[in-house]
């Protein structure tokens, strides 16, 4: 089974753009699970359905950087 990956070598650059202070606990756990430690941090994660699903749960807190 072949996986389709994005053009950037199968990597996503994610940026944490809004604080999770008033967010539900589940949203805070998703942000921490992605590996963020501080606001406005940019991290690189593999482009997998699991990571895309996590980003889809918190689109108001995290954005995909091109």
Steps between C-alpha positions, in 0.01 A plus 500: 500500500652831393458815708452839343730758653514874448762659275713616793642153560209384714542767768256753643610824660258591776476824697324551832316831453249531789524426868323196637423661838120502456492193276357168621741251654480275191623787281788570738601134483495504120728806491739335745481172307609679184812607689443870555659659806445873442283737300609599145725194484545336159557124498536242225305175510454218247202535268290209626125460545549492879675839507248650255219374724657664804532830312137469387391479866657838587493714182432811711827452694739356241568585136695331223788719375597477134 
